[in-house]
Amino acid sequence: MKVVALTGNIGSGKTTVARELERLGAEVIYADELARQARAALAPEICRAFPDACVDGRPDDRRLARRVFADPEARRRLEAMIHPWVRRAVLERLERLAQSAAPPELVVLELPLLFETGWNPAHDGVLVVAAPEALRAQRVAERSGLSLDEFRARDAAQLPQEEKVRRADWVIVNDGDLDALRARVRRWYTEVVREASA
């Protein structure tokens, strides 16, 4: 069972790449989905720490994001709650997959903050999805309505894309249309699965 980490800066297209890999047969674990589950599970603790970011006793994702991306100390406090929960969930899922009757050939961990947290349970390498900044900002605005300032605040909270590319074992550049991206993902998947079964 080959385990690869997938990361990239906001708007790079890493989730699109993850979904395409899933379609091709990889098992994908989405850290963002686990983080959403963590926010729900830890709602009382989060609302005690950030009462202004909660509505009816539940964290409001938009308010919480505005609060923590404007205040690095607040972001660190939130991450100290969320990250341990997500890590446990990832490790439990990997353990279940490894012990299953038919483990998948390839497991992809979509970890947006892979380098920022310094935690990488994927022992077979790191795949980075990269794209030009202007294109990333445009995608984020179209997808979630974030302003350019909001995009820049979130992007600045991450390691620079150039550094992620430097640290990567593989890079997929997402600077074209969806068909071009899918073709690049297919080539990468074929290469990695072939190596895994060699």
Backbone as a ProteinNet text record, in pm:
[ID]
protein_1_A
[PRIMARY]
MKVVALTGNIGSGKTTVARELERLGAEVIYADELARQARAALAPEICRAFPDACVDGRPDDRRLARRVFADPEARRRLEAMIHPWVRRAVLERLERLAQSAAPPELVVLELPLLFETGWNPAHDGVLVVAAPEALRAQRVAERSGLSLDEFRARDAAQLPQEEKVRRADWVIVNDGDLDALRARVRRWYTEVVREASA
[TERTIARY]
85.2	0	88.9	88.9	170	89.2	152.4	83.9	154.7	81.1	135.7	56.9	125.6	60.1	39.9	-76.2	-111.5	-135.1	-66.5	-84.5	-69.4	-89.8	-81.4	-147.1	-117.4	-174.8	-320.1	-386.6	-527.5	-548.9	-649.6	-683.6	-599.4	-508.1	-419.9	-491.6	-598.8	-671.4	-644.2	-593.1	-557.4	-678.6	-794.3	-912.9	-960.6	-950.2	-984.2	-892.4	-764.4	-668.1	-703.7	-737.1	-773	-894.6	-994.7	-1116	-1086.4	-998.1	-961	-883.9	-795.5	-722.5	-817.8	-917.7	-1019.4	-1094	-1127.9	-1198	-1113.1	-981.6	-890.5	-865.1	-904.9	-891.1	-815.1	-759.1	-688.4	-788.9	-745.6	-822.3	-775.4	-868.3	-829.9	-886.3	-801.3	-842.6	-831.1	-943.6	-950	-938	-825.7	-806.4	-905.9	-945	-1041.6	-1175.9	-1216.1	-1341.4	-1328.9	-1213.9	-1191.5	-1189.2	-1133.7	-1132	-1274	-1362.5	-1503.3	-1566.4	-1536.7	-1588.2	-1532	-1405	-1342.9	-1410.3	-1440.4	-1506.8	-1643.1	-1713.6	-1843.1	-1824.4	-1728.7	-1705.9	-1655.1	-1578.1	-1516.1	-1589.3	-1714.6	-1790	-1791.9	-1818.6	-1822	-1688.3	-1579.5	-1445.9	-1413.4	-1446.2	-1418.8	-1500.8	-1626.5	-1712.9	-1675	-1615.9	-1563.5	-1444.4	-1361	-1242.1	-1274.3	-1374.9	-1408.2	-1559.6	-1615.7	-1761.9	-1816.6	-1734.5	-1780.1	-1788.6	-1735.1	-1735.9	-1837.8	-1928.9	-2027.7	-2169.8	-2258.2	-2400.4	-2477	-2561.1	-2640.8	-2553.6	-2438.3	-2351.8	-2272.5	-2271.5	-2196.1	-2101.2	-1978.9	-1888.7	-1946.1	-1940.2	-1978.7	-1849.4	-1837.1	-1709.8	-1659.5	-1748.3	-1705.3	-1654.3	-1728.6	-1686.7	-1556.2	-1547.6	-1427.3	-1305.6	-1322	-1211	-1167.4	-1265.3	-1230.1	-1151.8	-1194.8	-1130.2	-986.3	-964.9	-832	-734.1	-783.7	-689.6	-648.1	-715.6	-675.6	-585.5	-568.8	-497.7	-418	-286.2	-205.4	-212.5	-222	-230.5	-362.9	-471.3	-600.5	-595.8	-529.7	-518.1	-441	-333.9	-256.3	-339.9	-423.6	-508.4	-610.2	-669.3	-766.9	-698.1	-582.7	-510.5	-469.9	-438.1	-401.5	-518.8	-639.8	-758.9	-786.2	-780.7	-825.3	-722.6	-595.1	-494.4	-479.1	-474.8	-462.3	-579.2	-699.1	-818.4	-805.2	-763.9	-748.9	-639.2	-527.7	-417.8	-461.2	-533.4	-582	-672.5	-761.3	-854.7	-780.5	-678.4	-599.9	-528.9	-463.3	-388.5	-481.3	-598.5	-695.1	-741.1	-766.4	-811.3	-701.2	-576.9	-465	-449.6	-464.5	-452.7	-561.6	-684.7	-794.9	-769.9	-721.2	-694.2	-582.7	-476.2	-363.1	-403.5	-499.1	-540	-658.4	-709.2	-825.1	-784.6	-883.5	-857.4	-790.7	-826.4	-768	-725.4	-607.6	-562.3	-548.4	-579.3	-564.3	-417.6	-392.8	-254.6	-200.5	-288.4	-245.2	-342.8	-289.6	-367.6	-311.1	-399.8	-359.9	-417.7	-331.5	-375.1	-376.7	-494.2	-501.8	-484.4	-364.6	-327.3	-286.3	-379.9	-346.6	-233.3	-224.1	-121.5	-9.6	23	125.5	257	312.4	442.3	430.2	317.5	300.6	295.3	235.7	224.6	346.8	425.3	542.1	507.6	382.9	338.4	307.2	377.9	356	356.5	237.4	230	241.5	259	269.4	416.2	454.6	596.1	650.5	564.6	611.4	628.7	610.6	637.8	528.2	558.7	468.5	443.2	314.9	271.4	218.3	275	229.4	158.3	41.9	-30	0.4	46.6	87.6	14	-9.2	-74.9	-35.2	-39	-6	-97.9	-42.8	-119.2	-247.2	-240.1	-359.1	-470.1	-431.3	-529.8	-587.8	-505.1	-553.7	-653.8	-621.3	-711.9	-845.8	-839.8	-962.2	-1048.1	-984.8	-1059.5	-1127.2	-1054.5	-1109.8	-1227.7	-1216.6	-1326.3	-1450	-1429.2	-1541.8	-1604.5	-1520.5	-1568.4	-1636.4	-1575.9	-1626	-1655.7	-1633.4	-1666.5	-1571.8	-1454.4	-1358.4	-1302.7	-1283.7	-1222.2	-1073.4	-1010.2	-866.7	-790.4	-834.1	-767.6	-782.1	-901.6	-923.1	-836.8	-830.1	-743.9	-599.3	-552.9	-412.6	-383.3	-479.1	-460	-446	-528	-520.7	-394.1	-359.1	-238.6	-114	-113.8	1.2	17.2	-91.7	-84.9	-21.9	2.2	61.4	206.2	282.2	418.2	411.8	504.4	499.9	499.9	424.5	412.2	548	638.9	770.8	846.4	829.5	896.9	834.4	702.4	635.7	682.9	693.2	740.8	882.5	965.7	1103.8	1111.2	1018.6	1021	948.3	878.9	793.9	874.9	817.1	870.3	815.1	691.8	628.1	551.3	538.6	460.8	368	241.4	146.8	112.6	140.3	109.5	-32.2	-114.3	-255.2	-278.2	-230.5	-241.4	-324.3	-398.2	-480	-623.7	-692.7	-831.9	-840.2	-962.6	-983.5	-933	-950.7	-903.8	-751.5	-682.2	-535.5	-492.4	-561.7	-528.2	-552.4	-665.7	-696.7	-591.3	-545	-442	-313.2	-275.2	-154.1	-169.6	-288.4	-313.8	-308.7	-367.6	-365.4	-223	-140.6	-0.7	71	49	113.6	64.8	-65.7	-123.5	-68.3	-63.6	-13.5	130.5	210.8	352	368.2	292.9	309.5	256.4	142.8	87.4	177.5	236.4	329	449.6	501	613.8	573.5	450.6	405.3	394.3	357.3	336.6	461	569.2	692.8	767.5
-118.4	0	123.6	196.7	318.1	435.4	515.8	629.2	758.1	844.8	970.2	1087.3	1193.4	1315.7	1409.2	1471.3	1567.2	1702.3	1805.4	1937.4	2043.7	2167.4	2281	2399.9	2517.9	2637.9	2656.4	2746	2772.9	2806.2	2742.2	2769	2695.5	2609.1	2539.5	2428.7	2376.1	2267.2	2131.9	2130.4	2001.6	1912.3	1970.6	1887.5	1829.2	1905.6	1852.8	1736.6	1751.2	1643.1	1521.8	1544.6	1434.2	1359.4	1432.4	1367.1	1286.3	1337.6	1263.8	1137	1146.4	1027.7	924.2	972	882	811.8	887.2	830.1	723.8	743.9	649.6	523.9	527.6	408	425.8	543.5	566.5	582.4	546.5	575.7	711.9	806	941.8	973.5	1026.3	1074.1	1226.4	1294	1439.7	1503.2	1568.8	1632.1	1744.8	1817.4	1926.1	1872.3	1756.5	1695.1	1650.7	1594.8	1556.5	1680.2	1790.8	1914.3	1965.6	1950.4	1988.9	1901.9	1772.2	1682.5	1720.3	1758.9	1800.2	1924.7	2022.1	2144.5	2112.5	2016.9	1977.4	1905.6	1813	1735.7	1823.7	1926.6	2013.2	2146.7	2151.9	2278.8	2349	2279.5	2352.4	2417.5	2344.6	2396.8	2516.9	2505	2614.4	2737.3	2717.5	2832.2	2899.7	2823.1	2887.4	2976.5	2930.1	3007.3	3123.3	3104.8	3205.4	3230.4	3287.6	3304.7	3393.4	3488.5	3578.8	3509.6	3387.6	3314.3	3201.2	3204.2	3096.8	3152.1	3067.1	3099.3	2981.2	3008.7	2902.5	2787.7	2822	2721.2	2637.3	2676.4	2603	2699.8	2655.3	2743	2775.7	2901.1	2946	2954.9	2871.7	2860	2993.2	3073.5	3201.6	3297.3	3307.6	3396	3346.8	3215.5	3158.9	3185	3167.9	3192.6	3338.8	3430.7	3574.1	3603.5	3541.4	3566.2	3515.3	3391.8	3332.2	3375.1	3409.4	3452.7	3598.3	3669.6	3806.2	3811.1	3696.1	3693.9	3563.4	3568.4	3445.4	3369.5	3441	3372.9	3296.1	3356.3	3286.9	3163.7	3175.9	3060.8	2947.5	2981.7	2879	2810	2887.8	2827.9	2732.1	2772.8	2685.4	2559	2575.1	2459.4	2362.5	2414	2327.6	2240.3	2284.4	2202.4	2103.5	2153.7	2075.3	1970.7	2009.7	1921.5	1786.5	1779.7	1647.8	1554.9	1610.5	1531.7	1475.3	1562.5	1520.3	1415.1	1435.4	1338.4	1200.3	1196.3	1066.4	1000.3	1079.3	1024.4	971.4	1042.5	997.4	866.5	860.8	740.1	619.8	642.5	532.9	482.2	574	534	457	503.2	432.4	291.6	280.8	149.6	55.4	105	20.5	-24.5	66.6	31.7	-72.2	-53.9	-147.2	-287	-293.6	-424	-484.5	-413.3	-465.7	-585.7	-663.9	-784.8	-751.7	-636.9	-596.9	-451	-424.3	-284.7	-221.5	-92.8	-26.3	-15	-10.6	7.2	143.4	245	382.1	452.1	508.4	594.7	735	831.7	971.8	1047.8	1115.1	1199.4	1343.4	1400.4	1541.4	1624.6	1683.2	1756.2	1899	1992.7	2129.5	2192.3	2159	2219.2	2120.3	2036.5	1933.6	1993.3	2088.8	2145.1	2239.2	2310.1	2408.1	2341.7	2222.2	2154.3	2067.9	2035.5	1950.7	1805.4	1765.7	1628.2	1561.3	1450.8	1380.9	1229.8	1170.1	1025.1	948.2	1020.3	956.8	927	801.2	764.6	747.6	760.4	732.9	857.7	974.9	1095.6	1199.5	1315.5	1431.1	1478.9	1493.1	1549	1689	1788.8	1927.1	1968.7	2031.1	2091.6	2240.8	2294	2435.1	2505.8	2635.6	2717.9	2863.3	2945	3086.9	3156	3252.2	3318.1	3383.4	3454.3	3523.3	3423.8	3309.8	3206.9	3146.4	3127.1	3074.4	3170.7	3299.8	3400.5	3401.4	3390.3	3389.1	3267.3	3151.7	3028.4	3039.3	3092.1	3103.3	3200	3310.5	3407.8	3344.1	3266.6	3202.7	3092.6	3019.5	2904.6	2945.5	3040	3068.4	3215.7	3299.4	3440.2	3518.3	3461.6	3535	3653.3	3764.5	3880.7	3855.5	3942.3	3929	3940.6	4031.4	4046.1	3919.6	3858.4	3735.2	3621.9	3615.3	3514.9	3535.2	3659.4	3686.4	3653.7	3680	3648.4	3497.7	3421	3274.9	3220.8	3277.6	3231.9	3264.1	3381	3422.2	3334.6	3269.3	3180.2	3045.8	3023.1	2898.3	2921.9	2813.6	2820.1	2865.7	2950.4	2993.7	2874.9	2890.1	2781.7	2736.3	2832.1	2797.6	2702.7	2722.8	2636.5	2497.2	2491.1	2359.6	2282.7	2352.3	2288	2235.1	2314	2272.4	2145.7	2131.4	2016.5	1893.4	1908.2	1801.1	1688.9	1568.7	1457.6	1461.3	1508.9	1525.6	1657.6	1718.8	1842.6	1828.1	1862.7	1874.5	2022.2	2078.9	2220.2	2229.1	2308.9	2323.6	2464	2485.3	2619.5	2618.6	2510.1	2501.3	2468.5	2400.1	2364.3	2229.3	2186.5	2064.4	1941.5	1938.9	1823.5	1809.9	1922.3	1919.1	1868.9	1914.8	1870.7	1721	1674.5	1531.2	1446	1491	1415.9	1409.1	1519.6	1520.3	1428.5	1429.4	1343.2	1196.3	1164.8	1024.9	976.7	1062.8	1024.2	998.1	1087.8	1070.3	942.2	919.5	802	673.3	667.5	548.2	520.1	626.9	612.7	562.6	620	585.7	446.1	409.6	276	170.7	202.2	108.3	86	194.1	181.4	99.8	120.5	50.6	-99.2	-138.4	-281.4	-348.4	-268.7	-325.7	-410
0	0	0	-110.5	-121.1	-65.3	20.4	84.2	44.9	-24.6	-76.5	-19.4	18	63.8	-54.4	-59.4	-164	-98.8	-148.8	-91.6	-199.8	-159.9	-251.4	-185.3	-232.6	-171.9	-212.3	-144.3	-169.7	-318.1	-378	-518	-619.3	-572.8	-667.3	-743.8	-683.8	-747.6	-686.3	-563.8	-502.9	-480.7	-448.3	-428.5	-560.8	-668.6	-800.9	-837	-807.6	-831.9	-745.8	-619.5	-529.8	-582.7	-628.5	-679.9	-805.7	-889.9	-1010.6	-973.7	-876.2	-830.5	-772.2	-699.3	-644.2	-757.7	-860.4	-976.3	-1046	-1044.7	-1110.3	-1025.5	-898	-815.5	-686.2	-661.8	-535.5	-421.7	-302.4	-181.3	-132.3	-116.2	-76.3	61.8	147.5	279.3	276.2	298.5	287.9	426.5	452.7	583.3	607.4	501.5	520.6	569.1	516	561.1	706.8	741.4	880.6	971.8	921.3	1001.3	1025.2	925.6	945.6	1054.5	1049	1153	1289.9	1291.9	1418	1473.4	1387.4	1435.2	1495.9	1436.6	1492.7	1626	1631	1753.1	1867.1	1832.4	1932.5	1947.6	1901.6	1900.8	2036.9	2147.7	2276	2310.2	2285.9	2315.3	2225.7	2097.1	2002.4	2038.1	2074.4	2105.7	2237	2328.4	2450.2	2416.1	2321.5	2284.4	2191.8	2104.1	2002.7	2000.3	2108.4	2113.3	2001.9	1955	1848.3	1712.8	1701.9	1574.8	1576.1	1673.4	1685.8	1677.4	1627.4	1618.5	1677.3	1777.8	1842.6	1892.9	1947.3	2006.6	1908.5	1781.1	1679.4	1608.8	1576.8	1500.8	1363.7	1326.8	1192.3	1110.5	1008	936	882.2	826.7	767.7	876.3	985.5	1096.1	1158.3	1175.6	1236.1	1147	1016.6	923.2	928.7	927.8	934.7	1062	1171.7	1301.5	1301.9	1258.3	1274.5	1166.1	1046.9	943.7	962	1052.2	1084.5	1208	1274.6	1403	1413	1385.7	1388.4	1520.3	1631.5	1761.8	1774.1	1725.2	1726.8	1637.1	1523.5	1432.6	1500.2	1570.7	1640	1748	1819.7	1923.7	1861.9	1749.7	1683.3	1630.8	1568.8	1514.6	1625.7	1743.7	1856.3	1900.6	1871.7	1900.4	1787.4	1664.6	1548	1505.1	1496.8	1436.5	1507.1	1640.8	1704.1	1669.7	1662.4	1628.6	1487	1393.2	1253.6	1241	1310	1303.1	1349.4	1461	1510.5	1407.4	1347.2	1248.4	1125.9	1079.2	963.3	995	1110.8	1147.7	1165.4	1223.7	1240	1103.5	1011.6	877.2	804.8	813.3	749.7	807.3	938.4	1003.7	953.9	944.1	895.2	751.6	667.4	527.3	517.9	597	592.4	637.3	729.2	782.8	708.9	608.4	534.9	449.7	408.9	330.2	197	139.4	10	18	75.1	86.5	-52.1	-64.4	-194	-233.4	-363.6	-410.3	-371	-378.8	-352.7	-260	-151.8	-62.8	-74.7	-96.1	-107.8	11	84.7	195.8	147.7	132.9	94.4	221.3	235.2	356.4	319	318.5	277.9	358.9	488.1	574.4	607	512.1	530.4	581.5	507.5	544.5	664.2	671.5	778.5	916	923.5	1053.2	1083.9	979.9	1000.4	1026.6	995.3	1020.1	888	859.3	732.8	755.7	763.3	781	649.2	538.5	406.7	378.4	387.5	381.3	240.1	137.5	1.1	-85.4	-29	-106.1	-98.1	-155.5	-152.3	-294.5	-327.6	-455.3	-429.1	-497.2	-483.9	-611.9	-596.4	-708	-704.4	-817.3	-823.1	-936.2	-917.7	-1019.2	-998.4	-1104.7	-1089.3	-988.9	-915.9	-809	-860	-972.8	-1024.7	-1056.7	-1111	-1143.5	-1016.1	-915.7	-787.8	-723.9	-726.2	-668	-741.9	-874.3	-955.3	-922.2	-911	-879	-742.8	-645.2	-509.8	-508.2	-580.8	-587.5	-650.8	-757.5	-826.3	-741.2	-668.1	-591.9	-461.7	-390.6	-255.9	-230.1	-329.9	-312.7	-224.4	-194.9	-112.4	-190	-121.6	-184.5	-205.5	-283.4	-305.8	-174	-85.7	44.2	128.6	125.8	200.9	144.4	11.2	-52.5	-9	-13.1	21.4	167.1	256.3	398.7	418	347.7	361.7	296	181.7	112.9	195.1	260.5	341.6	465.4	507.8	624.4	588.7	459.6	413.7	370.4	366.9	314.7	169	122.5	-17.3	-113.8	-220.9	-318.2	-371.7	-394.3	-449.3	-355.9	-225.8	-128.8	-128.2	-141.4	-148.1	-271.4	-383.1	-506.3	-485.8	-418.6	-394.5	-310.1	-215.2	-124.5	-180.1	-290.7	-343	-407.3	-404.9	-483.4	-626.3	-639.7	-769.9	-768.7	-886.4	-900.8	-1020.9	-1000.6	-1111.7	-1123.5	-1240.5	-1264.6	-1321	-1254.9	-1292.5	-1347.8	-1470.2	-1530.5	-1658.3	-1681.7	-1802.3	-1766.6	-1861.7	-1836.3	-1765.3	-1737.1	-1660.7	-1735.7	-1866.8	-1944.7	-1936.2	-1943.4	-1934.1	-1796.6	-1692.1	-1556.3	-1541.8	-1591.8	-1580.1	-1650.6	-1765.8	-1838.9	-1757.2	-1692.9	-1610.2	-1488.9	-1430.2	-1314.2	-1355.4	-1469.5	-1517.3	-1538.9	-1598.6	-1622.6	-1489.2	-1394.4	-1263.9	-1196.6	-1197	-1132.2	-1193.6	-1325.7	-1394	-1354.5	-1349.5	-1313.5	-1170.1	-1077	-936.3	-905.9	-964.9	-941.8	-1004	-1119.2	-1181.7	-1089.7	-1031.1	-937	-814.5	-766.9	-646.9	-669.8	-791.6	-819.2	-875.3	-895.8	-953.8	-851
[MASK]
++++++++++++++++++++++++++++++++++++++++++++++++++++++++++++++++++++++++++++++++++++++++++++++++++++++++++++++++++++++++++++++++++++++++++++++++++++++++++++++++++++++++++++++++++++++++++++++++++++++

